[in-house]
Amino acid sequence: MPPTQDNDVVGAGSVGTSKGHAVISADAIFEGKILNAQVVEVFGEVRGQIETGHLIVHQSGHVFGSSRSTSANIAGQAEGELIVKELCTIQATGNVAGDVRYGRLALLEGANLEAHMRNIPPELGGDFELVVQRGEAVAVTTADLTAFDPDDQPSDLTFTVSNVTTGHLARKAARGAPLASFTQAELETGDVLFVHNASATGDGQFDVVVSDAAGATSGAARTVRVKIVG
């Protein structure tokens, strides 16, 4: 029997919680959406959509459809789209089929995996804005621009730069040498500068894409705006 349940969801429809557990008991079939729960435990069957911090599919559990979670532990069956931002663990009794995207994968001996596996690509973050004094330089910080990727080290995340106006990007030790690329590790140590061209007019900008060690990218380029003052 499953443990005491904070929420027992049975039937069809949509379930939304701001916190706590959503539990599908062993004799239940749920069709619909389970959204915003901290933890979703499946002893029975879910057909539909799950969004949660931690997904647990017990040995008796079946999930069909789309699920998104920060982490997942699969001891039963999961079919469809399974997106796990961090660690996806498939136990020896687990059976996963479909389209799986993950940050890290732990596959125990005996587990059955028949899926299209994809590493989760890096994501760009930050406020995408810089302010620099005319003719001066400013460090690009991780508040301005950063990358998120659970399965790569900062040194493995590479930003590619294009369409730079009113100046150039450079390393502190070589301010006169424009950069075409730099790493998350260099951002985190404050080694990347935007150097303004004093003769340029108007505000500036540059476009960036980040890629990981496997070659996955963040997709379309994002523009960092550079406001010139003084």
PyMOL commands that place a pseudoatom at each C-alpha (Angstrom):
pseudoatom trace, name=CA, resn=MET, resi=1, chain=A, elem=C, hetatm=0, pos=[0.000, 0.000, 0.000]
pseudoatom trace, name=CA, resn=PRO, resi=2, chain=A, elem=C, hetatm=0, pos=[1.223, 3.543, -0.696]
pseudoatom trace, name=CA, resn=PRO, resi=3, chain=A, elem=C, hetatm=0, pos=[2.129, 5.805, 2.228]
pseudoatom trace, name=CA, resn=THR, resi=4, chain=A, elem=C, hetatm=0, pos=[-0.183, 8.396, 3.737]
pseudoatom trace, name=CA, resn=GLN, resi=5, chain=A, elem=C, hetatm=0, pos=[-1.080, 10.877, 0.999]
pseudoatom trace, name=CA, resn=ASP, resi=6, chain=A, elem=C, hetatm=0, pos=[-1.161, 14.653, 1.186]
pseudoatom trace, name=CA, resn=ASN, resi=7, chain=A, elem=C, hetatm=0, pos=[-3.324, 14.764, -1.953]
pseudoatom trace, name=CA, resn=ASP, resi=8, chain=A, elem=C, hetatm=0, pos=[-5.056, 11.786, -3.503]
pseudoatom trace, name=CA, resn=VAL, resi=9, chain=A, elem=C, hetatm=0, pos=[-5.926, 12.638, -7.097]
pseudoatom trace, name=CA, resn=VAL, resi=10, chain=A, elem=C, hetatm=0, pos=[-8.349, 10.326, -8.850]
pseudoatom trace, name=CA, resn=GLY, resi=11, chain=A, elem=C, hetatm=0, pos=[-10.393, 10.859, -12.007]
pseudoatom trace, name=CA, resn=ALA, resi=12, chain=A, elem=C, hetatm=0, pos=[-10.037, 13.275, -14.881]
pseudoatom trace, name=CA, resn=GLY, resi=13, chain=A, elem=C, hetatm=0, pos=[-9.267, 16.954, -15.142]
pseudoatom trace, name=CA, resn=SER, resi=14, chain=A, elem=C, hetatm=0, pos=[-6.566, 19.326, -13.937]
pseudoatom trace, name=CA, resn=VAL, resi=15, chain=A, elem=C, hetatm=0, pos=[-4.710, 19.393, -10.637]
pseudoatom trace, name=CA, resn=GLY, resi=16, chain=A, elem=C, hetatm=0, pos=[-2.735, 22.438, -9.515]
pseudoatom trace, name=CA, resn=THR, resi=17, chain=A, elem=C, hetatm=0, pos=[-0.840, 22.819, -6.254]
pseudoatom trace, name=CA, resn=SER, resi=18, chain=A, elem=C, hetatm=0, pos=[1.531, 25.491, -5.040]
pseudoatom trace, name=CA, resn=LYS, resi=19, chain=A, elem=C, hetatm=0, pos=[3.313, 23.069, -2.709]
pseudoatom trace, name=CA, resn=GLY, resi=20, chain=A, elem=C, hetatm=0, pos=[3.222, 19.586, -1.255]
pseudoatom trace, name=CA, resn=HIS, resi=21, chain=A, elem=C, hetatm=0, pos=[2.588, 16.116, -2.609]
pseudoatom trace, name=CA, resn=ALA, resi=22, chain=A, elem=C, hetatm=0, pos=[0.339, 14.902, -5.370]
pseudoatom trace, name=CA, resn=VAL, resi=23, chain=A, elem=C, hetatm=0, pos=[-0.094, 11.137, -5.131]
pseudoatom trace, name=CA, resn=ILE, resi=24, chain=A, elem=C, hetatm=0, pos=[-1.812, 8.806, -7.557]
pseudoatom trace, name=CA, resn=SER, resi=25, chain=A, elem=C, hetatm=0, pos=[-2.715, 5.691, -5.585]
pseudoatom trace, name=CA, resn=ALA, resi=26, chain=A, elem=C, hetatm=0, pos=[-2.218, 2.146, -6.866]
pseudoatom trace, name=CA, resn=ASP, resi=27, chain=A, elem=C, hetatm=0, pos=[-5.881, 1.635, -7.815]
pseudoatom trace, name=CA, resn=ALA, resi=28, chain=A, elem=C, hetatm=0, pos=[-6.316, 5.018, -9.501]
pseudoatom trace, name=CA, resn=ILE, resi=29, chain=A, elem=C, hetatm=0, pos=[-6.238, 6.143, -13.125]
pseudoatom trace, name=CA, resn=PHE, resi=30, chain=A, elem=C, hetatm=0, pos=[-5.861, 9.898, -13.624]
pseudoatom trace, name=CA, resn=GLU, resi=31, chain=A, elem=C, hetatm=0, pos=[-6.324, 11.664, -16.957]
pseudoatom trace, name=CA, resn=GLY, resi=32, chain=A, elem=C, hetatm=0, pos=[-5.407, 15.341, -17.230]
pseudoatom trace, name=CA, resn=LYS, resi=33, chain=A, elem=C, hetatm=0, pos=[-2.796, 17.680, -15.756]
pseudoatom trace, name=CA, resn=ILE, resi=34, chain=A, elem=C, hetatm=0, pos=[-0.874, 17.702, -12.483]
pseudoatom trace, name=CA, resn=LEU, resi=35, chain=A, elem=C, hetatm=0, pos=[0.886, 21.059, -12.173]
pseudoatom trace, name=CA, resn=ASN, resi=36, chain=A, elem=C, hetatm=0, pos=[3.183, 22.871, -9.714]
pseudoatom trace, name=CA, resn=ALA, resi=37, chain=A, elem=C, hetatm=0, pos=[3.481, 20.152, -7.068]
pseudoatom trace, name=CA, resn=GLN, resi=38, chain=A, elem=C, hetatm=0, pos=[6.804, 19.852, -5.274]
pseudoatom trace, name=CA, resn=VAL, resi=39, chain=A, elem=C, hetatm=0, pos=[6.591, 16.059, -5.526]
pseudoatom trace, name=CA, resn=VAL, resi=40, chain=A, elem=C, hetatm=0, pos=[4.420, 13.799, -7.671]
pseudoatom trace, name=CA, resn=GLU, resi=41, chain=A, elem=C, hetatm=0, pos=[4.290, 10.116, -6.715]
pseudoatom trace, name=CA, resn=VAL, resi=42, chain=A, elem=C, hetatm=0, pos=[2.653, 7.652, -9.071]
pseudoatom trace, name=CA, resn=PHE, resi=43, chain=A, elem=C, hetatm=0, pos=[1.591, 4.245, -7.774]
pseudoatom trace, name=CA, resn=GLY, resi=44, chain=A, elem=C, hetatm=0, pos=[-1.265, 3.938, -10.290]
pseudoatom trace, name=CA, resn=GLU, resi=45, chain=A, elem=C, hetatm=0, pos=[-1.639, 5.404, -13.769]
pseudoatom trace, name=CA, resn=VAL, resi=46, chain=A, elem=C, hetatm=0, pos=[-1.369, 8.938, -15.144]
pseudoatom trace, name=CA, resn=ARG, resi=47, chain=A, elem=C, hetatm=0, pos=[-2.352, 9.822, -18.695]
pseudoatom trace, name=CA, resn=GLY, resi=48, chain=A, elem=C, hetatm=0, pos=[-1.622, 13.431, -19.534]
pseudoatom trace, name=CA, resn=GLN, resi=49, chain=A, elem=C, hetatm=0, pos=[0.777, 16.107, -18.321]
pseudoatom trace, name=CA, resn=ILE, resi=50, chain=A, elem=C, hetatm=0, pos=[2.914, 16.342, -15.182]
pseudoatom trace, name=CA, resn=GLU, resi=51, chain=A, elem=C, hetatm=0, pos=[5.021, 19.320, -14.071]
pseudoatom trace, name=CA, resn=THR, resi=52, chain=A, elem=C, hetatm=0, pos=[6.811, 18.949, -10.743]
pseudoatom trace, name=CA, resn=GLY, resi=53, chain=A, elem=C, hetatm=0, pos=[10.018, 19.390, -8.818]
pseudoatom trace, name=CA, resn=HIS, resi=54, chain=A, elem=C, hetatm=0, pos=[10.506, 15.648, -8.256]
pseudoatom trace, name=CA, resn=LEU, resi=55, chain=A, elem=C, hetatm=0, pos=[8.733, 12.836, -10.072]
pseudoatom trace, name=CA, resn=ILE, resi=56, chain=A, elem=C, hetatm=0, pos=[8.606, 9.354, -8.547]
pseudoatom trace, name=CA, resn=VAL, resi=57, chain=A, elem=C, hetatm=0, pos=[7.117, 6.525, -10.577]
pseudoatom trace, name=CA, resn=HIS, resi=58, chain=A, elem=C, hetatm=0, pos=[6.901, 3.504, -8.298]
pseudoatom trace, name=CA, resn=GLN, resi=59, chain=A, elem=C, hetatm=0, pos=[7.176, -0.064, -9.563]
pseudoatom trace, name=CA, resn=SER, resi=60, chain=A, elem=C, hetatm=0, pos=[3.402, -0.334, -9.956]
pseudoatom trace, name=CA, resn=GLY, resi=61, chain=A, elem=C, hetatm=0, pos=[3.152, 3.087, -11.586]
pseudoatom trace, name=CA, resn=HIS, resi=62, chain=A, elem=C, hetatm=0, pos=[2.547, 3.997, -15.230]
pseudoatom trace, name=CA, resn=VAL, resi=63, chain=A, elem=C, hetatm=0, pos=[2.976, 7.456, -16.769]
pseudoatom trace, name=CA, resn=PHE, resi=64, chain=A, elem=C, hetatm=0, pos=[1.817, 8.103, -20.326]
pseudoatom trace, name=CA, resn=GLY, resi=65, chain=A, elem=C, hetatm=0, pos=[2.172, 11.512, -21.944]
pseudoatom trace, name=CA, resn=SER, resi=66, chain=A, elem=C, hetatm=0, pos=[4.389, 14.471, -21.077]
pseudoatom trace, name=CA, resn=SER, resi=67, chain=A, elem=C, hetatm=0, pos=[6.288, 15.045, -17.849]
pseudoatom trace, name=CA, resn=ARG, resi=68, chain=A, elem=C, hetatm=0, pos=[8.685, 17.826, -16.833]
pseudoatom trace, name=CA, resn=SER, resi=69, chain=A, elem=C, hetatm=0, pos=[10.592, 17.754, -13.579]
pseudoatom trace, name=CA, resn=THR, resi=70, chain=A, elem=C, hetatm=0, pos=[13.779, 18.904, -11.906]
pseudoatom trace, name=CA, resn=SER, resi=71, chain=A, elem=C, hetatm=0, pos=[14.616, 15.307, -10.967]
pseudoatom trace, name=CA, resn=ALA, resi=72, chain=A, elem=C, hetatm=0, pos=[12.989, 11.925, -11.522]
pseudoatom trace, name=CA, resn=ASN, resi=73, chain=A, elem=C, hetatm=0, pos=[13.169, 8.393, -10.119]
pseudoatom trace, name=CA, resn=ILE, resi=74, chain=A, elem=C, hetatm=0, pos=[11.552, 5.801, -12.387]
pseudoatom trace, name=CA, resn=ALA, resi=75, chain=A, elem=C, hetatm=0, pos=[10.932, 2.295, -11.023]
pseudoatom trace, name=CA, resn=GLY, resi=76, chain=A, elem=C, hetatm=0, pos=[7.776, 1.676, -13.065]
pseudoatom trace, name=CA, resn=GLN, resi=77, chain=A, elem=C, hetatm=0, pos=[6.830, 2.610, -16.618]
pseudoatom trace, name=CA, resn=ALA, resi=78, chain=A, elem=C, hetatm=0, pos=[7.078, 5.990, -18.376]
pseudoatom trace, name=CA, resn=GLU, resi=79, chain=A, elem=C, hetatm=0, pos=[6.101, 6.458, -22.009]
pseudoatom trace, name=CA, resn=GLY, resi=80, chain=A, elem=C, hetatm=0, pos=[6.051, 9.642, -24.070]
pseudoatom trace, name=CA, resn=GLU, resi=81, chain=A, elem=C, hetatm=0, pos=[8.051, 12.811, -23.448]
pseudoatom trace, name=CA, resn=LEU, resi=82, chain=A, elem=C, hetatm=0, pos=[10.183, 12.833, -20.288]
pseudoatom trace, name=CA, resn=ILE, resi=83, chain=A, elem=C, hetatm=0, pos=[12.148, 16.026, -19.580]
pseudoatom trace, name=CA, resn=VAL, resi=84, chain=A, elem=C, hetatm=0, pos=[14.347, 16.013, -16.460]
pseudoatom trace, name=CA, resn=LYS, resi=85, chain=A, elem=C, hetatm=0, pos=[16.433, 19.121, -15.862]
pseudoatom trace, name=CA, resn=GLU, resi=86, chain=A, elem=C, hetatm=0, pos=[18.885, 17.490, -13.445]
pseudoatom trace, name=CA, resn=LEU, resi=87, chain=A, elem=C, hetatm=0, pos=[19.209, 13.816, -12.467]
pseudoatom trace, name=CA, resn=CYS, resi=88, chain=A, elem=C, hetatm=0, pos=[17.019, 11.149, -14.076]
pseudoatom trace, name=CA, resn=THR, resi=89, chain=A, elem=C, hetatm=0, pos=[17.364, 7.774, -12.319]
pseudoatom trace, name=CA, resn=ILE, resi=90, chain=A, elem=C, hetatm=0, pos=[15.922, 4.674, -13.961]
pseudoatom trace, name=CA, resn=GLN, resi=91, chain=A, elem=C, hetatm=0, pos=[15.778, 1.794, -11.502]
pseudoatom trace, name=CA, resn=ALA, resi=92, chain=A, elem=C, hetatm=0, pos=[16.328, -1.887, -12.351]
pseudoatom trace, name=CA, resn=THR, resi=93, chain=A, elem=C, hetatm=0, pos=[12.554, -2.357, -12.651]
pseudoatom trace, name=CA, resn=GLY, resi=94, chain=A, elem=C, hetatm=0, pos=[12.104, 0.812, -14.692]
pseudoatom trace, name=CA, resn=ASN, resi=95, chain=A, elem=C, hetatm=0, pos=[10.871, 0.805, -18.269]
pseudoatom trace, name=CA, resn=VAL, resi=96, chain=A, elem=C, hetatm=0, pos=[11.172, 4.059, -20.213]
pseudoatom trace, name=CA, resn=ALA, resi=97, chain=A, elem=C, hetatm=0, pos=[10.180, 4.593, -23.852]
pseudoatom trace, name=CA, resn=GLY, resi=98, chain=A, elem=C, hetatm=0, pos=[9.762, 7.713, -25.966]
pseudoatom trace, name=CA, resn=ASP, resi=99, chain=A, elem=C, hetatm=0, pos=[11.648, 11.007, -26.042]
pseudoatom trace, name=CA, resn=VAL, resi=100, chain=A, elem=C, hetatm=0, pos=[13.905, 11.653, -23.047]
pseudoatom trace, name=CA, resn=ARG, resi=101, chain=A, elem=C, hetatm=0, pos=[15.857, 14.840, -22.319]
pseudoatom trace, name=CA, resn=TYR, resi=102, chain=A, elem=C, hetatm=0, pos=[17.969, 14.967, -19.197]
pseudoatom trace, name=CA, resn=GLY, resi=103, chain=A, elem=C, hetatm=0, pos=[20.703, 16.795, -17.353]
pseudoatom trace, name=CA, resn=ARG, resi=104, chain=A, elem=C, hetatm=0, pos=[22.314, 13.651, -15.881]
pseudoatom trace, name=CA, resn=LEU, resi=105, chain=A, elem=C, hetatm=0, pos=[21.286, 10.034, -16.291]
pseudoatom trace, name=CA, resn=ALA, resi=106, chain=A, elem=C, hetatm=0, pos=[21.650, 7.094, -13.892]
pseudoatom trace, name=CA, resn=LEU, resi=107, chain=A, elem=C, hetatm=0, pos=[20.650, 3.791, -15.503]
pseudoatom trace, name=CA, resn=LEU, resi=108, chain=A, elem=C, hetatm=0, pos=[20.691, 0.857, -13.088]
pseudoatom trace, name=CA, resn=GLU, resi=109, chain=A, elem=C, hetatm=0, pos=[21.479, -2.659, -14.288]
pseudoatom trace, name=CA, resn=GLY, resi=110, chain=A, elem=C, hetatm=0, pos=[18.329, -4.333, -15.535]
pseudoatom trace, name=CA, resn=ALA, resi=111, chain=A, elem=C, hetatm=0, pos=[16.514, -1.149, -16.486]
pseudoatom trace, name=CA, resn=ASN, resi=112, chain=A, elem=C, hetatm=0, pos=[14.856, -1.072, -19.904]
pseudoatom trace, name=CA, resn=LEU, resi=113, chain=A, elem=C, hetatm=0, pos=[15.399, 2.075, -21.963]
pseudoatom trace, name=CA, resn=GLU, resi=114, chain=A, elem=C, hetatm=0, pos=[13.945, 2.363, -25.447]
pseudoatom trace, name=CA, resn=ALA, resi=115, chain=A, elem=C, hetatm=0, pos=[14.022, 6.070, -26.049]
pseudoatom trace, name=CA, resn=HIS, resi=116, chain=A, elem=C, hetatm=0, pos=[15.461, 8.880, -28.103]
pseudoatom trace, name=CA, resn=MET, resi=117, chain=A, elem=C, hetatm=0, pos=[17.953, 10.296, -25.617]
pseudoatom trace, name=CA, resn=ARG, resi=118, chain=A, elem=C, hetatm=0, pos=[19.004, 13.918, -25.744]
pseudoatom trace, name=CA, resn=ASN, resi=119, chain=A, elem=C, hetatm=0, pos=[21.212, 15.975, -23.517]
pseudoatom trace, name=CA, resn=ILE, resi=120, chain=A, elem=C, hetatm=0, pos=[19.427, 19.095, -22.264]
pseudoatom trace, name=CA, resn=PRO, resi=121, chain=A, elem=C, hetatm=0, pos=[21.015, 22.048, -24.092]
pseudoatom trace, name=CA, resn=PRO, resi=122, chain=A, elem=C, hetatm=0, pos=[22.359, 25.041, -22.172]
pseudoatom trace, name=CA, resn=GLU, resi=123, chain=A, elem=C, hetatm=0, pos=[20.142, 28.042, -21.509]
pseudoatom trace, name=CA, resn=LEU, resi=124, chain=A, elem=C, hetatm=0, pos=[21.037, 31.717, -21.523]
pseudoatom trace, name=CA, resn=GLY, resi=125, chain=A, elem=C, hetatm=0, pos=[20.191, 33.930, -18.583]
pseudoatom trace, name=CA, resn=GLY, resi=126, chain=A, elem=C, hetatm=0, pos=[20.887, 37.355, -17.096]
pseudoatom trace, name=CA, resn=ASP, resi=127, chain=A, elem=C, hetatm=0, pos=[19.333, 40.757, -17.680]
pseudoatom trace, name=CA, resn=PHE, resi=128, chain=A, elem=C, hetatm=0, pos=[21.083, 41.143, -21.066]
pseudoatom trace, name=CA, resn=GLU, resi=129, chain=A, elem=C, hetatm=0, pos=[22.030, 44.752, -20.311]
pseudoatom trace, name=CA, resn=LEU, resi=130, chain=A, elem=C, hetatm=0, pos=[25.333, 46.573, -19.766]
pseudoatom trace, name=CA, resn=VAL, resi=131, chain=A, elem=C, hetatm=0, pos=[26.162, 50.173, -18.877]
pseudoatom trace, name=CA, resn=VAL, resi=132, chain=A, elem=C, hetatm=0, pos=[29.574, 51.571, -19.820]
pseudoatom trace, name=CA, resn=GLN, resi=133, chain=A, elem=C, hetatm=0, pos=[31.181, 54.998, -19.694]
pseudoatom trace, name=CA, resn=ARG, resi=134, chain=A, elem=C, hetatm=0, pos=[32.002, 56.452, -23.109]
pseudoatom trace, name=CA, resn=GLY, resi=135, chain=A, elem=C, hetatm=0, pos=[35.483, 55.364, -24.189]
pseudoatom trace, name=CA, resn=GLU, resi=136, chain=A, elem=C, hetatm=0, pos=[35.873, 53.052, -21.168]
pseudoatom trace, name=CA, resn=ALA, resi=137, chain=A, elem=C, hetatm=0, pos=[35.475, 49.335, -20.467]
pseudoatom trace, name=CA, resn=VAL, resi=138, chain=A, elem=C, hetatm=0, pos=[33.160, 47.390, -18.172]
pseudoatom trace, name=CA, resn=ALA, resi=139, chain=A, elem=C, hetatm=0, pos=[33.244, 43.777, -17.010]
pseudoatom trace, name=CA, resn=VAL, resi=140, chain=A, elem=C, hetatm=0, pos=[30.468, 41.527, -18.271]
pseudoatom trace, name=CA, resn=THR, resi=141, chain=A, elem=C, hetatm=0, pos=[29.135, 39.858, -15.116]
pseudoatom trace, name=CA, resn=THR, resi=142, chain=A, elem=C, hetatm=0, pos=[26.960, 36.796, -14.621]
pseudoatom trace, name=CA, resn=ALA, resi=143, chain=A, elem=C, hetatm=0, pos=[24.122, 39.182, -13.682]
pseudoatom trace, name=CA, resn=ASP, resi=144, chain=A, elem=C, hetatm=0, pos=[24.354, 40.600, -17.202]
pseudoatom trace, name=CA, resn=LEU, resi=145, chain=A, elem=C, hetatm=0, pos=[24.848, 37.303, -19.011]
pseudoatom trace, name=CA, resn=THR, resi=146, chain=A, elem=C, hetatm=0, pos=[25.159, 33.702, -17.877]
pseudoatom trace, name=CA, resn=ALA, resi=147, chain=A, elem=C, hetatm=0, pos=[24.531, 30.113, -18.935]
pseudoatom trace, name=CA, resn=PHE, resi=148, chain=A, elem=C, hetatm=0, pos=[22.667, 27.295, -17.168]
pseudoatom trace, name=CA, resn=ASP, resi=149, chain=A, elem=C, hetatm=0, pos=[23.518, 23.665, -17.866]
pseudoatom trace, name=CA, resn=PRO, resi=150, chain=A, elem=C, hetatm=0, pos=[23.322, 20.927, -15.197]
pseudoatom trace, name=CA, resn=ASP, resi=151, chain=A, elem=C, hetatm=0, pos=[25.714, 18.509, -16.901]
pseudoatom trace, name=CA, resn=ASP, resi=152, chain=A, elem=C, hetatm=0, pos=[28.600, 20.735, -18.037]
pseudoatom trace, name=CA, resn=GLN, resi=153, chain=A, elem=C, hetatm=0, pos=[31.367, 22.563, -16.218]
pseudoatom trace, name=CA, resn=PRO, resi=154, chain=A, elem=C, hetatm=0, pos=[31.689, 26.366, -16.670]
pseudoatom trace, name=CA, resn=SER, resi=155, chain=A, elem=C, hetatm=0, pos=[34.834, 25.831, -18.748]
pseudoatom trace, name=CA, resn=ASP, resi=156, chain=A, elem=C, hetatm=0, pos=[32.816, 23.649, -21.166]
pseudoatom trace, name=CA, resn=LEU, resi=157, chain=A, elem=C, hetatm=0, pos=[30.170, 26.303, -21.870]
pseudoatom trace, name=CA, resn=THR, resi=158, chain=A, elem=C, hetatm=0, pos=[31.278, 28.539, -24.729]
pseudoatom trace, name=CA, resn=PHE, resi=159, chain=A, elem=C, hetatm=0, pos=[29.638, 31.809, -25.763]
pseudoatom trace, name=CA, resn=THR, resi=160, chain=A, elem=C, hetatm=0, pos=[29.951, 32.787, -29.424]
pseudoatom trace, name=CA, resn=VAL, resi=161, chain=A, elem=C, hetatm=0, pos=[29.710, 36.522, -30.140]
pseudoatom trace, name=CA, resn=SER, resi=162, chain=A, elem=C, hetatm=0, pos=[28.415, 38.275, -33.267]
pseudoatom trace, name=CA, resn=ASN, resi=163, chain=A, elem=C, hetatm=0, pos=[27.024, 41.626, -34.455]
pseudoatom trace, name=CA, resn=VAL, resi=164, chain=A, elem=C, hetatm=0, pos=[28.995, 43.749, -31.979]
pseudoatom trace, name=CA, resn=THR, resi=165, chain=A, elem=C, hetatm=0, pos=[28.440, 47.508, -32.311]
pseudoatom trace, name=CA, resn=THR, resi=166, chain=A, elem=C, hetatm=0, pos=[30.149, 50.580, -30.743]
pseudoatom trace, name=CA, resn=GLY, resi=167, chain=A, elem=C, hetatm=0, pos=[33.001, 48.522, -29.313]
pseudoatom trace, name=CA, resn=HIS, resi=168, chain=A, elem=C, hetatm=0, pos=[34.280, 44.988, -28.810]
pseudoatom trace, name=CA, resn=LEU, resi=169, chain=A, elem=C, hetatm=0, pos=[34.559, 42.235, -26.249]
pseudoatom trace, name=CA, resn=ALA, resi=170, chain=A, elem=C, hetatm=0, pos=[38.007, 41.461, -24.841]
pseudoatom trace, name=CA, resn=ARG, resi=171, chain=A, elem=C, hetatm=0, pos=[39.842, 39.788, -21.997]
pseudoatom trace, name=CA, resn=LYS, resi=172, chain=A, elem=C, hetatm=0, pos=[41.236, 41.971, -19.232]
pseudoatom trace, name=CA, resn=ALA, resi=173, chain=A, elem=C, hetatm=0, pos=[44.807, 41.079, -20.137]
pseudoatom trace, name=CA, resn=ALA, resi=174, chain=A, elem=C, hetatm=0, pos=[44.317, 42.004, -23.812]
pseudoatom trace, name=CA, resn=ARG, resi=175, chain=A, elem=C, hetatm=0, pos=[41.796, 44.845, -24.033]
pseudoatom trace, name=CA, resn=GLY, resi=176, chain=A, elem=C, hetatm=0, pos=[42.756, 45.693, -27.597]
pseudoatom trace, name=CA, resn=ALA, resi=177, chain=A, elem=C, hetatm=0, pos=[42.138, 42.202, -29.000]
pseudoatom trace, name=CA, resn=PRO, resi=178, chain=A, elem=C, hetatm=0, pos=[38.462, 41.558, -29.891]
pseudoatom trace, name=CA, resn=LEU, resi=179, chain=A, elem=C, hetatm=0, pos=[36.983, 38.260, -28.731]
pseudoatom trace, name=CA, resn=ALA, resi=180, chain=A, elem=C, hetatm=0, pos=[34.847, 36.038, -30.920]
pseudoatom trace, name=CA, resn=SER, resi=181, chain=A, elem=C, hetatm=0, pos=[34.139, 33.644, -28.035]
pseudoatom trace, name=CA, resn=PHE, resi=182, chain=A, elem=C, hetatm=0, pos=[34.626, 33.148, -24.302]
pseudoatom trace, name=CA, resn=THR, resi=183, chain=A, elem=C, hetatm=0, pos=[33.571, 30.683, -21.601]
pseudoatom trace, name=CA, resn=GLN, resi=184, chain=A, elem=C, hetatm=0, pos=[31.260, 30.720, -18.617]
pseudoatom trace, name=CA, resn=ALA, resi=185, chain=A, elem=C, hetatm=0, pos=[34.349, 30.209, -16.446]
pseudoatom trace, name=CA, resn=GLU, resi=186, chain=A, elem=C, hetatm=0, pos=[35.816, 33.471, -17.776]
pseudoatom trace, name=CA, resn=LEU, resi=187, chain=A, elem=C, hetatm=0, pos=[32.564, 35.276, -17.037]
pseudoatom trace, name=CA, resn=GLU, resi=188, chain=A, elem=C, hetatm=0, pos=[32.547, 33.950, -13.489]
pseudoatom trace, name=CA, resn=THR, resi=189, chain=A, elem=C, hetatm=0, pos=[36.080, 35.250, -12.847]
pseudoatom trace, name=CA, resn=GLY, resi=190, chain=A, elem=C, hetatm=0, pos=[35.287, 38.685, -14.302]
pseudoatom trace, name=CA, resn=ASP, resi=191, chain=A, elem=C, hetatm=0, pos=[37.763, 38.294, -17.144]
pseudoatom trace, name=CA, resn=VAL, resi=192, chain=A, elem=C, hetatm=0, pos=[35.463, 39.401, -19.994]
pseudoatom trace, name=CA, resn=LEU, resi=193, chain=A, elem=C, hetatm=0, pos=[35.124, 43.127, -20.824]
pseudoatom trace, name=CA, resn=PHE, resi=194, chain=A, elem=C, hetatm=0, pos=[33.063, 45.223, -23.167]
pseudoatom trace, name=CA, resn=VAL, resi=195, chain=A, elem=C, hetatm=0, pos=[35.394, 47.926, -24.459]
pseudoatom trace, name=CA, resn=HIS, resi=196, chain=A, elem=C, hetatm=0, pos=[33.651, 51.004, -25.869]
pseudoatom trace, name=CA, resn=ASN, resi=197, chain=A, elem=C, hetatm=0, pos=[34.938, 52.799, -28.931]
pseudoatom trace, name=CA, resn=ALA, resi=198, chain=A, elem=C, hetatm=0, pos=[34.998, 56.475, -27.902]
pseudoatom trace, name=CA, resn=SER, resi=199, chain=A, elem=C, hetatm=0, pos=[34.365, 57.649, -31.462]
pseudoatom trace, name=CA, resn=ALA, resi=200, chain=A, elem=C, hetatm=0, pos=[31.201, 55.539, -31.847]
pseudoatom trace, name=CA, resn=THR, resi=201, chain=A, elem=C, hetatm=0, pos=[27.770, 57.136, -31.581]
pseudoatom trace, name=CA, resn=GLY, resi=202, chain=A, elem=C, hetatm=0, pos=[24.634, 55.750, -30.005]
pseudoatom trace, name=CA, resn=ASP, resi=203, chain=A, elem=C, hetatm=0, pos=[24.195, 52.754, -27.746]
pseudoatom trace, name=CA, resn=GLY, resi=204, chain=A, elem=C, hetatm=0, pos=[25.711, 49.387, -28.558]
pseudoatom trace, name=CA, resn=GLN, resi=205, chain=A, elem=C, hetatm=0, pos=[24.840, 45.727, -28.546]
pseudoatom trace, name=CA, resn=PHE, resi=206, chain=A, elem=C, hetatm=0, pos=[26.108, 42.236, -29.268]
pseudoatom trace, name=CA, resn=ASP, resi=207, chain=A, elem=C, hetatm=0, pos=[24.505, 38.861, -29.935]
pseudoatom trace, name=CA, resn=VAL, resi=208, chain=A, elem=C, hetatm=0, pos=[25.430, 35.633, -28.142]
pseudoatom trace, name=CA, resn=VAL, resi=209, chain=A, elem=C, hetatm=0, pos=[24.738, 31.917, -28.363]
pseudoatom trace, name=CA, resn=VAL, resi=210, chain=A, elem=C, hetatm=0, pos=[26.095, 29.402, -25.835]
pseudoatom trace, name=CA, resn=SER, resi=211, chain=A, elem=C, hetatm=0, pos=[27.059, 25.802, -26.601]
pseudoatom trace, name=CA, resn=ASP, resi=212, chain=A, elem=C, hetatm=0, pos=[28.062, 22.893, -24.366]
pseudoatom trace, name=CA, resn=ALA, resi=213, chain=A, elem=C, hetatm=0, pos=[30.788, 20.257, -24.691]
pseudoatom trace, name=CA, resn=ALA, resi=214, chain=A, elem=C, hetatm=0, pos=[28.498, 17.990, -26.734]
pseudoatom trace, name=CA, resn=GLY, resi=215, chain=A, elem=C, hetatm=0, pos=[27.732, 20.774, -29.211]
pseudoatom trace, name=CA, resn=ALA, resi=216, chain=A, elem=C, hetatm=0, pos=[24.169, 21.464, -28.039]
pseudoatom trace, name=CA, resn=THR, resi=217, chain=A, elem=C, hetatm=0, pos=[23.313, 25.168, -28.252]
pseudoatom trace, name=CA, resn=SER, resi=218, chain=A, elem=C, hetatm=0, pos=[20.911, 27.563, -26.600]
pseudoatom trace, name=CA, resn=GLY, resi=219, chain=A, elem=C, hetatm=0, pos=[19.155, 28.146, -29.924]
pseudoatom trace, name=CA, resn=ALA, resi=220, chain=A, elem=C, hetatm=0, pos=[18.530, 31.555, -31.452]
pseudoatom trace, name=CA, resn=ALA, resi=221, chain=A, elem=C, hetatm=0, pos=[21.004, 34.283, -30.528]
pseudoatom trace, name=CA, resn=ARG, resi=222, chain=A, elem=C, hetatm=0, pos=[20.094, 36.675, -27.723]
pseudoatom trace, name=CA, resn=THR, resi=223, chain=A, elem=C, hetatm=0, pos=[20.991, 40.356, -27.864]
pseudoatom trace, name=CA, resn=VAL, resi=224, chain=A, elem=C, hetatm=0, pos=[22.818, 42.093, -25.024]
pseudoatom trace, name=CA, resn=ARG, resi=225, chain=A, elem=C, hetatm=0, pos=[22.097, 45.840, -25.011]
pseudoatom trace, name=CA, resn=VAL, resi=226, chain=A, elem=C, hetatm=0, pos=[24.921, 48.226, -24.097]
pseudoatom trace, name=CA, resn=LYS, resi=227, chain=A, elem=C, hetatm=0, pos=[23.939, 51.664, -22.784]
pseudoatom trace, name=CA, resn=ILE, resi=228, chain=A, elem=C, hetatm=0, pos=[26.626, 54.332, -23.236]
pseudoatom trace, name=CA, resn=VAL, resi=229, chain=A, elem=C, hetatm=0, pos=[26.766, 57.112, -20.623]
pseudoatom trace, name=CA, resn=GLY, resi=230, chain=A, elem=C, hetatm=0, pos=[28.935, 60.200, -20.209]
for i in range(1, 230): cmd.bond("trace and resi %d" % i, "trace and resi %d" % (i + 1))
show_as sticks, trace
zoom trace
